[in-house]
Amino acid sequence: MKRRDFLKAGAAASAFFIVPRNVLGKGFVAPSDKLNIACVGSGGMGDYNLSSCTEENIVALCDVDHINASHNFEKFPDAVKYKDYRVMFEKQKDIDAVIIATPDHTHAVITMAAMQLGKHVFCQKPLTHTVEEARQIVKAAKYYKVQTQMGNQGHSSEHIRLLKEWIADGAIGNVTEVHAWTDRPVGGDPWSTFDVKAMPSDTPPLPEGMAWDLWLGPAPERPYHPDYHPGKWRAWFDFGTGALGDMGCHILDPAFWALDLGSPTTIQATSTHWEPDVASQTFPRASIVRYQFPERGEMPPVKLTWYDGRLLPPIPEELEQGRELPGSGAIIIGDKGKIMHGSHGASGMRIIPEEKMREYSRPGKTIPRVNNTHEGDWIRACKEGKDGVPASSNFNYGGALTEMVLLGMAAIRSKDEILKWDSDKLEFTDNPNATRLLSKENRTGW
């Protein structure tokens, strides 16, 4: 079934999707009781996510590579083991909520399938592989009335709330510029060992216990190769979203939220790509992406620049001698000062120089805090239900952040072109080639 037909069929099927246990008389689960949680992609980031859910019932674990996931299978011996999430959903009816920690290209199809069954979803960042998928997933989450969370854990942190409160307080005046960077893919990621090249021509044997067709899912068919799994899939257009997709939902999140950035008007990118065969398959070793955001109410336009592959912005003159920029982070520039923070959700939020930080009289805390882990905040939202407070990075917010990041990915693939974004029409004005990068046709059967 084609993706568009699948979405239409999902809407039509909504009248008879499986009703969650918490609305049934028989088998009623009180909000204070434990959730039955399944995890798809339990061999990678799913391990990290599950570690914050151990007080709930882990009832099912799904991974296409049972060898890679064996460590988690041992941690949860009572959980039923699967390779195909579709079989899991068909056979196991006691699942309340699903963690999805698979490669980017399968996020949307698994998330949609779970929501159509009325299951709450925690999905790793970026929420989807394409902009069109992000729009569809946000709509579906509202339609099926499930509780959701994207896996950018910094959005539940204290630091990101401090930034929003400081910006609102006028700590650095009117913000007009943001610089954000990451050392990936050169540092801090398995991709760093990847010799970027065109599609491999050799066909090594498939690892024992690996279901390669299931790993490919909606992506175009190709033979297995260790240049894709495990870990190196982020480098490839068909599977990942590059360094920006990997880290942008963390590092850009504080500015996106505090400044209410929304949709950009233009995006332009340049990169180290020069060889056509490589540029047609993989993300570059390093890139610079420039976004322009319009006025938002009383807030002035913002120029946001993203750097990856160990490229860095200009060193701010306010940074004390001997103090270095973090390997990944951001600088937010206002007409009265600058704020710098590190990676993964605004860790180390400080006004620079440190002397100015010490002089700043902090405002009172006005934004509710998350008194739990990021996963725990989602579990709380699941138990409180539709009348409770949504999780901090629910799909309504996470989808918009993902969309902004994926627009930058399209700009990287449209090297050096100035892309004018029309959010209402879901297209780049007068650029059909770039617009085609906003969606994809899934493989037959997906």
C-alpha positions in Angstrom: 0.0 0.0 0.0 1.4 3.4 -0.9 2.0 5.9 1.9 -0.8 8.3 0.9 -3.3 5.3 0.6 -2.0 4.1 4.0 -2.8 7.4 5.6 -6.2 7.6 4.0 -6.9 4.0 5.1 -5.8 4.9 8.6 -8.2 7.7 8.9 -11.0 5.5 7.6 -10.1 2.8 10.0 -10.2 5.1 13.0 -13.8 4.2 13.7 -12.8 0.7 14.8 -9.2 0.9 16.1 -8.4 -1.1 19.2 -9.6 0.7 22.3 -7.0 1.3 24.9 -7.5 -0.7 28.1 -7.9 2.4 30.3 -11.3 3.2 28.7 -12.7 -0.3 29.1 -14.8 -1.6 32.0 -13.1 -5.0 32.0 -9.4 -4.8 32.7 -9.6 -1.2 33.8 -6.2 0.3 34.6 -6.2 3.2 37.0 -3.9 6.2 36.2 -1.7 5.2 39.2 -1.1 1.7 37.9 1.7 0.6 35.6 1.8 1.0 31.8 2.4 -1.9 29.6 5.2 -0.6 27.4 6.7 -2.1 24.2 10.0 -1.0 22.6 10.7 -1.1 18.9 14.5 -0.7 18.2 15.5 -2.1 21.6 19.1 -2.7 20.6 20.2 0.9 20.3 18.8 4.1 21.8 15.9 2.0 23.0 18.2 0.7 25.7 18.7 4.3 27.0 15.0 5.0 26.9 14.0 1.8 28.6 16.3 2.5 31.5 13.9 5.3 32.6 10.8 3.1 32.3 11.8 0.2 34.5 9.1 0.9 37.1 6.5 0.2 34.3 5.7 -3.2 32.7 8.0 -3.9 29.8 5.9 -6.4 28.0 7.4 -6.6 24.5 10.7 -5.9 22.8 11.1 -5.7 19.0 14.3 -5.5 17.0 15.3 -6.7 13.6 18.7 -7.7 14.9 18.3 -10.0 17.9 22.1 -10.3 18.4 22.5 -6.5 18.7 19.5 -6.4 21.1 20.4 -9.4 23.2 21.6 -7.3 26.1 18.2 -5.8 26.6 16.5 -9.1 26.1 18.4 -10.3 29.1 17.4 -7.3 31.2 13.7 -8.0 30.5 13.4 -11.7 30.3 9.6 -11.7 30.7 9.0 -9.4 27.7 7.9 -11.1 24.5 10.5 -10.9 21.7 9.7 -9.9 18.1 11.5 -8.9 14.9 8.5 -7.4 13.1 6.6 -4.6 14.9 3.5 -5.4 12.7 3.4 -8.9 14.1 3.9 -7.5 17.6 0.9 -5.2 17.2 -1.2 -8.0 15.7 -0.5 -10.6 18.3 0.0 -8.6 21.5 -3.1 -6.7 22.6 -2.0 -5.7 26.1 0.3 -2.9 24.9 -0.6 0.6 26.2 2.4 2.6 25.0 5.3 2.2 22.5 8.9 3.5 22.5 10.3 3.8 18.9 14.1 4.0 18.8 14.8 2.8 15.2 16.7 4.5 12.4 15.1 7.7 11.2 13.7 6.3 8.0 11.3 4.0 9.9 10.1 6.4 12.6 6.9 7.6 10.7 5.5 4.2 9.6 5.9 2.6 13.0 4.6 5.7 14.8 1.6 5.9 12.6 0.8 2.2 13.0 1.0 2.6 16.8 -1.2 5.6 17.0 -3.8 4.1 14.7 -4.1 1.4 17.4 -4.7 4.0 20.1 -1.2 3.5 21.7 0.8 6.3 23.2 4.1 6.9 21.5 7.6 8.0 22.5 9.6 8.4 19.3 13.3 9.3 19.0 14.4 12.5 17.3 14.1 13.6 14.6 10.4 12.6 14.7 10.3 11.7 11.0 12.5 11.3 7.9 10.7 13.9 5.8 8.8 17.2 6.3 5.6 15.7 4.8 5.8 12.8 7.3 6.2 15.3 10.1 3.0 17.1 9.1 1.1 13.8 8.8 2.3 12.5 12.2 1.3 15.7 14.0 -2.2 15.6 12.5 -2.5 11.9 13.4 -1.5 12.4 17.0 -4.3 15.0 17.4 -6.8 12.8 15.6 -6.1 9.6 17.7 -5.8 11.6 20.9 -2.8 9.7 22.2 0.0 11.0 24.5 3.3 11.6 22.7 6.9 12.6 23.2 9.9 13.1 20.9 13.2 12.0 22.3 15.0 15.3 22.6 15.6 14.9 26.4 16.9 18.4 26.9 13.4 19.8 26.5 12.5 18.4 29.9 15.6 20.1 31.5 15.9 23.0 33.9 18.4 24.8 31.5 16.0 25.2 28.6 13.4 26.7 30.9 15.9 29.1 32.3 16.8 30.3 28.8 13.2 31.0 27.9 12.7 32.9 31.2 15.9 34.9 30.7 15.0 35.9 27.1 11.5 36.9 28.2 13.1 39.0 31.0 15.3 40.9 28.5 18.5 39.5 29.9 20.3 40.0 26.5 17.8 42.4 24.9 16.3 41.7 21.5 17.7 38.6 19.9 18.6 38.9 16.2 21.2 36.1 15.7 21.9 32.5 16.7 25.0 30.4 16.0 24.8 26.7 16.7 27.3 23.9 16.0 28.2 20.3 16.5 31.4 18.3 16.1 29.5 15.4 14.5 29.9 13.5 12.2 33.6 13.9 12.8 33.5 13.4 16.6 31.3 11.7 19.1 29.4 9.3 16.8 30.0 6.0 15.0 29.8 7.8 11.7 33.2 9.3 12.6 34.8 6.0 11.4 32.9 6.0 8.2 34.9 6.6 5.0 32.3 8.6 3.1 31.8 7.1 -0.4 29.2 6.0 -2.9 27.0 3.0 -2.4 29.3 -0.1 -1.6 29.6 -2.6 -4.4 30.5 -5.7 -2.3 27.9 -7.9 -0.6 29.3 -9.3 2.7 27.2 -12.0 4.4 24.2 -11.0 6.6 24.9 -11.2 10.3 23.3 -14.1 12.1 19.8 -13.2 13.3 19.5 -10.1 11.2 16.2 -9.5 9.3 17.6 -7.1 6.6 14.3 -6.6 4.7 12.6 -5.5 7.9 15.5 -3.1 8.7 15.1 -1.5 5.3 11.4 -1.1 5.8 10.1 1.7 3.6 13.5 2.5 2.1 14.6 1.4 -1.4 15.9 -2.1 -1.6 19.7 -2.7 -1.5 21.9 -5.5 -0.2 23.1 -5.5 3.5 26.4 -3.9 4.2 28.1 -2.9 7.5 28.4 0.7 6.2 24.7 0.9 7.0 24.1 -1.1 10.1 24.8 -0.8 13.0 25.4 2.9 13.6 26.5 4.3 10.2 23.0 4.7 8.7 22.9 8.4 9.7 25.3 9.2 6.8 22.9 8.0 4.1 20.0 9.9 2.6 17.8 6.8 2.4 18.1 6.1 6.2 19.3 9.1 8.2 19.2 12.9 8.4 22.9 13.6 8.8 24.6 15.6 11.6 21.8 18.3 11.5 19.1 15.7 11.9 21.1 13.9 14.6 21.9 16.9 16.8 19.7 19.8 15.6 16.7 18.6 17.7 19.0 18.9 20.7 21.1 22.0 20.1 18.6 24.2 18.2 15.7 23.3 20.6 16.5 26.0 23.2 16.5 28.9 20.7 13.6 27.5 18.7 11.5 27.4 21.9 12.7 30.6 23.6 12.4 32.7 20.5 9.2 31.1 19.1 11.0 30.7 15.8 8.4 28.7 13.9 9.0 28.5 10.1 11.9 30.1 8.3 11.4 32.3 5.2 14.7 31.2 3.5 17.4 28.6 3.9 20.8 28.3 2.2 23.5 25.7 2.8 27.0 24.9 1.6 29.1 21.9 2.3 32.3 19.9 1.7 30.6 17.7 -0.9 32.1 17.9 -4.3 32.1 14.4 -5.9 28.7 13.7 -7.6 28.4 10.0 -6.7 29.1 10.7 -3.0 26.9 13.8 -2.9 24.0 11.8 -4.4 24.0 9.2 -1.6 25.4 10.6 1.6 25.5 13.7 3.8 28.7 15.8 3.8 31.5 15.7 6.3 30.8 19.3 7.2 28.2 21.9 6.3 27.0 25.4 7.1 23.2 26.1 7.0 21.8 29.6 7.1 18.2 30.2 8.1 16.3 33.5 8.1 13.2 33.8 10.4 10.7 36.6 10.1 9.4 38.9 12.9 7.2 37.1 15.4 4.9 39.6 17.2 7.2 42.1 18.9 10.3 39.9 18.3 12.7 41.0 15.5 13.8 38.8 12.6 16.4 36.2 13.5 19.4 34.9 11.4 20.3 31.4 12.6 23.5 29.7 11.3 24.2 26.0 11.8 27.7 24.5 11.6 28.7 20.8 11.7 31.8 18.6 11.1 33.8 20.7 13.6 33.3 24.0 11.8 32.8 26.7 14.3 31.3 30.2 14.4 33.4 33.3 15.2 34.7 33.3 18.7 32.7 35.9 20.6 34.8 38.7 22.1 33.0 38.3 25.4 34.5 34.8 25.9 37.3 35.0 28.5 40.9 34.4 27.4 41.7 30.6 27.7 38.0 29.6 27.6 37.0 27.5 24.6 33.8 26.9 22.8 32.3 23.5 23.7 32.5 20.7 21.1 28.8 21.3 20.4 26.6 24.2 21.5 25.0 27.5 20.6 25.5 31.3 21.1 22.3 33.4 21.2 23.1 37.0 20.4 21.0 40.0 21.6 21.5 43.7 21.4 22.4 43.8 25.1 24.5 40.6 25.5 25.1 36.9 24.6 24.2 33.6 26.1 26.1 30.4 25.4 25.2 26.8 26.1 26.5 23.3 25.4 24.9 20.3 23.6 22.0 18.1 24.4 19.4 20.5 25.6 21.1 23.6 26.7 23.5 22.1 29.3 25.7 24.8 30.9 23.4 27.8 30.1 25.4 31.0 30.9 25.5 34.6 30.0 29.0 35.5 28.8 31.3 36.8 30.1 31.0 35.0 33.5 31.2 38.4 35.3 28.0 39.5 33.5 26.3 36.2 34.5 27.2 36.9 38.2 25.8 40.4 37.9 22.5 39.3 36.4 19.5 39.3 38.7 17.6 36.2 37.7 13.8 36.5 37.3 11.4 34.2 39.1 10.6 30.8 37.7 7.4 31.1 35.6 7.5 28.0 33.5 6.4 24.7 35.1 9.3 22.2 35.7 9.5 18.6 34.7 10.0 16.7 37.9 11.1 13.5 36.2 13.1 12.1 33.3 12.0 12.9 29.7 10.6 9.4 29.4 9.0 9.8 32.9 7.2 12.9 31.8 5.7 11.0 28.9 4.6 8.2 31.2 3.0 10.8 33.5 1.1 12.2 30.5 -0.1 8.8 29.5 -1.5 8.1 32.9 -3.1 11.5 33.2 -4.8 11.1 29.8 -6.4 13.8 27.7 -7.3 16.0 30.6 -3.8 16.1 31.9 -0.8 18.2 30.9 0.9 17.0 27.6 4.5 15.8 27.7 7.1 18.6 27.3 8.1 17.7 23.7 4.8 16.2 22.5 4.4 15.8 18.8 2.7 19.2 18.3 6.0 20.8 19.4 8.4 18.1 18.3 6.9 18.0 14.9 7.5 21.7 14.3 11.1 21.5 15.6 11.7 18.4 13.4 10.3 20.3 10.4 12.7 23.2 10.8 15.7 20.8 11.1 14.6 18.8 8.0 14.2 21.9 6.0 17.9 22.5 6.6 18.6 18.9 5.4 16.9 19.8 2.1 19.1 22.9 1.8 22.2 20.8 2.3 21.1 18.5 -0.5 20.4 21.6 -2.6 23.9 22.9 -2.1 24.4 26.7 -2.4 20.8 27.4 -3.6 18.7 30.0 -1.7 15.4 28.2 -0.9 12.3 30.3 -0.3 10.0 28.4 2.0 6.2 28.5 1.8 4.9 26.7 4.9 1.2 26.9 3.9 1.8 25.3 0.5 4.5 22.9 1.8 6.9 23.8 -1.0 10.0 25.8 -1.9 8.8 28.6 -4.1 9.9 28.1 -7.8 12.1 25.1 -6.9 10.4 21.8 -7.6 13.6 19.9 -7.3 14.1 21.0 -3.7 10.4 20.5 -3.0 10.7 16.8 -4.0 13.1 16.3 -1.1 10.2 17.1 1.4 8.5 13.7 0.8 9.3 10.2 -0.4 7.6 7.2 -1.9 7.8 4.2 0.3 8.9 0.8 -0.9 6.0 -1.5 -2.1 4.4 -3.1 1.0 5.3 -0.3 3.3 
